[in-house]
Amino acid sequence: MQTKNTALILFLLVAVALGTSTSNAYAQVPAPATPDLVEAQVREYFADIPVMIEIARCESKFRQFTDAGNVLRGGYNGGMIGVFQFYERVHSSRAQTLGYDLATVDGNLAYARHLYDQSGTQPWNSSRACFKTTRTPAPLPPATAQTVELTDAQLLEKIALLEQLISLLKTLLALQQK
């Protein structure tokens, strides 16, 4: 009996020394966000872009997780993920490159804002009938300059096209002056 007590005391001393609690060993993983919590987060995050709130409602009914706590997957063969239902095969690597995890609420929302900034509502055209009929969407923000990385070959191709356009415009101007 004394051996068991000594072992228990030794265990408790080690646990205290390591700064852990014996109850932490059995701590539960926090429950995933409920649709109500996700909706509140979406509404706050996209307060400046109301159409994105409607898109989240249409795509997932503000669900990032299933009732069982798994990440929501929908669409063809379950290939869509999260509250904004991104097609994972298309968007996952790009999102990861930008530092967004589509399996989390924060990552899904941040990537949705990134896509909206790049393309407006176009990435969600397949659900347009839903979000266009429920509320008048906010106008798209004014165009802003964006940095686009191009290869040298792409730049040379664009320069050649611009040179052709300038030449055609000069020809048109010369014809109009005659």
C-alpha positions as a Markdown table, in Angstrom:
| # | Residue | x | y | z |
|---|---|---|---|---|
| 1 | Met | 0.0 | 0.0 | 0.0 |
| 2 | Gln | 2.8 | 2.4 | 0.9 |
| 3 | Thr | 4.4 | 1.7 | -2.6 |
| 4 | Lys | 1.1 | 2.9 | -4.3 |
| 5 | Asn | 0.9 | 6.0 | -2.1 |
| 6 | Thr | 4.6 | 6.8 | -2.8 |
| 7 | Ala | 4.0 | 6.4 | -6.6 |
| 8 | Leu | 0.9 | 8.6 | -6.4 |
| 9 | Ile | 2.8 | 11.3 | -4.5 |
| 10 | Leu | 5.7 | 11.1 | -6.9 |
| 11 | Phe | 3.3 | 11.4 | -9.8 |
| 12 | Leu | 1.6 | 14.5 | -8.3 |
| 13 | Leu | 5.0 | 16.1 | -7.6 |
| 14 | Val | 6.2 | 15.5 | -11.1 |
| 15 | Ala | 2.9 | 17.0 | -12.5 |
| 16 | Val | 3.2 | 20.1 | -10.3 |
| 17 | Ala | 6.9 | 20.5 | -11.2 |
| 18 | Leu | 6.0 | 20.4 | -14.9 |
| 19 | Gly | 3.3 | 22.9 | -14.4 |
| 20 | Thr | 0.5 | 20.6 | -15.4 |
| 21 | Ser | -2.7 | 19.7 | -13.7 |
| 22 | Thr | -4.0 | 16.2 | -13.5 |
| 23 | Ser | -7.4 | 17.4 | -14.8 |
| 24 | Asn | -5.7 | 18.8 | -17.9 |
| 25 | Ala | -4.9 | 15.3 | -19.0 |
| 26 | Tyr | -8.6 | 14.8 | -19.6 |
| 27 | Ala | -9.5 | 18.2 | -20.9 |
| 28 | Gln | -11.9 | 18.3 | -23.8 |
| 29 | Val | -11.1 | 19.8 | -27.1 |
| 30 | Pro | -13.2 | 23.0 | -27.6 |
| 31 | Ala | -16.4 | 22.4 | -29.5 |
| 32 | Pro | -16.4 | 23.8 | -33.1 |
| 33 | Ala | -18.2 | 27.0 | -33.7 |
| 34 | Thr | -22.0 | 26.7 | -34.1 |
| 35 | Pro | -23.8 | 28.2 | -37.1 |
| 36 | Asp | -25.0 | 31.1 | -34.9 |
| 37 | Leu | -21.4 | 31.9 | -33.8 |
| 38 | Val | -20.1 | 31.6 | -37.4 |
| 39 | Glu | -23.0 | 33.8 | -38.6 |
| 40 | Ala | -22.0 | 36.5 | -36.1 |
| 41 | Gln | -18.4 | 36.3 | -37.1 |
| 42 | Val | -19.3 | 36.5 | -40.8 |
| 43 | Arg | -21.6 | 39.5 | -40.2 |
| 44 | Glu | -18.8 | 41.3 | -38.3 |
| 45 | Tyr | -16.1 | 40.4 | -40.7 |
| 46 | Phe | -18.0 | 41.4 | -43.8 |
| 47 | Ala | -20.0 | 44.3 | -42.4 |
| 48 | Asp | -18.5 | 46.4 | -45.2 |
| 49 | Ile | -19.5 | 43.9 | -47.9 |
| 50 | Pro | -23.1 | 42.8 | -47.2 |
| 51 | Val | -23.2 | 40.6 | -50.3 |
| 52 | Met | -20.6 | 38.3 | -48.8 |
| 53 | Ile | -22.9 | 37.7 | -45.8 |
| 54 | Glu | -25.6 | 36.6 | -48.2 |
| 55 | Ile | -23.1 | 34.4 | -50.1 |
| 56 | Ala | -22.2 | 32.6 | -46.8 |
| 57 | Arg | -25.9 | 32.1 | -46.0 |
| 58 | Cys | -26.5 | 30.7 | -49.5 |
| 59 | Glu | -23.4 | 28.5 | -49.6 |
| 60 | Ser | -23.5 | 26.9 | -46.1 |
| 61 | Lys | -26.2 | 28.5 | -44.0 |
| 62 | Phe | -23.3 | 29.9 | -42.0 |
| 63 | Arg | -21.9 | 26.5 | -41.2 |
| 64 | Gln | -18.2 | 25.8 | -41.1 |
| 65 | Phe | -18.7 | 22.5 | -39.2 |
| 66 | Thr | -21.2 | 19.6 | -39.3 |
| 67 | Asp | -23.2 | 18.7 | -36.3 |
| 68 | Ala | -20.6 | 16.0 | -35.6 |
| 69 | Gly | -17.9 | 18.6 | -35.4 |
| 70 | Asn | -16.2 | 17.8 | -38.7 |
| 71 | Val | -15.3 | 20.5 | -41.3 |
| 72 | Leu | -18.3 | 21.0 | -43.5 |
| 73 | Arg | -17.8 | 19.5 | -47.0 |
| 74 | Gly | -20.4 | 19.7 | -49.7 |
| 75 | Gly | -20.9 | 20.0 | -53.4 |
| 76 | Tyr | -19.8 | 17.4 | -56.0 |
| 77 | Asn | -18.1 | 14.5 | -54.2 |
| 78 | Gly | -17.8 | 16.6 | -51.0 |
| 79 | Gly | -15.1 | 18.7 | -52.7 |
| 80 | Met | -16.3 | 22.0 | -51.3 |
| 81 | Ile | -15.1 | 23.1 | -47.9 |
| 82 | Gly | -16.3 | 25.5 | -45.1 |
| 83 | Val | -18.7 | 28.4 | -44.8 |
| 84 | Phe | -17.9 | 29.8 | -48.3 |
| 85 | Gln | -17.8 | 26.3 | -49.9 |
| 86 | Phe | -14.5 | 26.7 | -51.7 |
| 87 | Tyr | -13.7 | 23.9 | -54.2 |
| 88 | Glu | -10.8 | 22.5 | -52.3 |
| 89 | Arg | -8.8 | 21.1 | -55.2 |
| 90 | Val | -8.8 | 24.5 | -56.8 |
| 91 | His | -8.3 | 26.8 | -53.8 |
| 92 | Ser | -6.5 | 24.9 | -51.1 |
| 93 | Ser | -2.9 | 25.3 | -52.3 |
| 94 | Arg | -3.4 | 29.0 | -53.1 |
| 95 | Ala | -5.1 | 29.6 | -49.7 |
| 96 | Gln | -2.2 | 27.8 | -48.0 |
| 97 | Thr | 0.3 | 29.9 | -49.9 |
| 98 | Leu | -1.4 | 33.0 | -48.6 |
| 99 | Gly | -1.4 | 31.6 | -45.0 |
| 100 | Tyr | -5.1 | 30.7 | -44.9 |
| 101 | Asp | -6.4 | 27.4 | -43.6 |
| 102 | Leu | -9.8 | 26.8 | -45.3 |
| 103 | Ala | -10.7 | 24.3 | -42.6 |
| 104 | Thr | -10.9 | 27.1 | -40.0 |
| 105 | Val | -13.5 | 29.8 | -39.8 |
| 106 | Asp | -10.8 | 32.5 | -39.8 |
| 107 | Gly | -9.0 | 31.1 | -42.8 |
| 108 | Asn | -12.2 | 30.5 | -44.7 |
| 109 | Leu | -13.3 | 34.1 | -44.1 |
| 110 | Ala | -9.9 | 35.6 | -44.9 |
| 111 | Tyr | -9.6 | 33.7 | -48.1 |
| 112 | Ala | -13.2 | 34.7 | -49.1 |
| 113 | Arg | -12.2 | 38.4 | -48.6 |
| 114 | His | -9.0 | 37.9 | -50.7 |
| 115 | Leu | -11.1 | 36.3 | -53.5 |
| 116 | Tyr | -13.7 | 39.0 | -53.3 |
| 117 | Asp | -11.0 | 41.7 | -53.5 |
| 118 | Gln | -9.5 | 40.0 | -56.6 |
| 119 | Ser | -12.7 | 39.0 | -58.4 |
| 120 | Gly | -15.8 | 40.4 | -56.7 |
| 121 | Thr | -18.6 | 37.8 | -56.4 |
| 122 | Gln | -17.6 | 35.9 | -59.6 |
| 123 | Pro | -16.2 | 32.9 | -57.7 |
| 124 | Trp | -19.7 | 32.3 | -56.3 |
| 125 | Asn | -21.5 | 32.6 | -59.6 |
| 126 | Ser | -23.0 | 29.2 | -59.2 |
| 127 | Ser | -25.1 | 30.4 | -56.3 |
| 128 | Arg | -25.9 | 33.8 | -57.7 |
| 129 | Ala | -29.6 | 33.1 | -58.0 |
| 130 | Cys | -29.7 | 32.7 | -54.2 |
| 131 | Phe | -27.7 | 35.7 | -53.1 |
| 132 | Lys | -28.9 | 38.1 | -55.8 |
| 133 | Thr | -32.6 | 37.6 | -55.0 |
| 134 | Thr | -32.5 | 37.9 | -51.3 |
| 135 | Arg | -31.0 | 41.4 | -50.9 |
| 136 | Thr | -29.6 | 44.1 | -53.2 |
| 137 | Pro | -25.8 | 43.5 | -53.0 |
| 138 | Ala | -23.4 | 46.2 | -52.1 |
| 139 | Pro | -21.6 | 47.8 | -55.1 |
| 140 | Leu | -18.2 | 46.5 | -55.8 |
| 141 | Pro | -15.4 | 48.6 | -54.3 |
| 142 | Pro | -13.7 | 50.9 | -56.8 |
| 143 | Ala | -10.9 | 49.4 | -58.7 |
| 144 | Thr | -7.5 | 49.7 | -57.0 |
| 145 | Ala | -4.0 | 49.1 | -58.3 |
| 146 | Gln | -2.9 | 45.6 | -57.7 |
| 147 | Thr | 0.5 | 43.9 | -57.9 |
| 148 | Val | 0.5 | 41.1 | -60.3 |
| 149 | Glu | 3.5 | 38.9 | -60.7 |
| 150 | Leu | 4.3 | 38.1 | -64.4 |
| 151 | Thr | 7.2 | 36.2 | -66.0 |
| 152 | Asp | 9.5 | 38.1 | -68.4 |
| 153 | Ala | 7.8 | 36.2 | -71.3 |
| 154 | Gln | 4.4 | 37.3 | -70.2 |
| 155 | Leu | 5.6 | 40.9 | -69.8 |
| 156 | Leu | 7.1 | 40.9 | -73.3 |
| 157 | Glu | 3.9 | 39.5 | -74.8 |
| 158 | Lys | 1.9 | 42.3 | -73.1 |
| 159 | Ile | 4.4 | 44.9 | -74.3 |
| 160 | Ala | 4.1 | 43.6 | -77.9 |
| 161 | Leu | 0.3 | 43.7 | -77.7 |
| 162 | Leu | 0.4 | 47.3 | -76.4 |
| 163 | Glu | 2.8 | 48.3 | -79.2 |
| 164 | Gln | 0.4 | 46.8 | -81.8 |
| 165 | Leu | -2.5 | 48.7 | -80.2 |
| 166 | Ile | -0.5 | 52.0 | -80.3 |
| 167 | Ser | 0.3 | 51.4 | -84.0 |
| 168 | Leu | -3.4 | 50.7 | -84.8 |
| 169 | Leu | -4.5 | 53.8 | -82.9 |
| 170 | Lys | -1.9 | 55.9 | -84.8 |
| 171 | Thr | -3.2 | 54.5 | -88.1 |
| 172 | Leu | -6.8 | 55.2 | -87.1 |
| 173 | Leu | -5.9 | 58.8 | -86.0 |
| 174 | Ala | -4.1 | 59.3 | -89.4 |
| 175 | Leu | -7.1 | 58.1 | -91.3 |
| 176 | Gln | -9.5 | 60.4 | -89.4 |
| 177 | Gln | -7.3 | 63.4 | -90.1 |
| 178 | Lys | -7.5 | 62.8 | -93.9 |
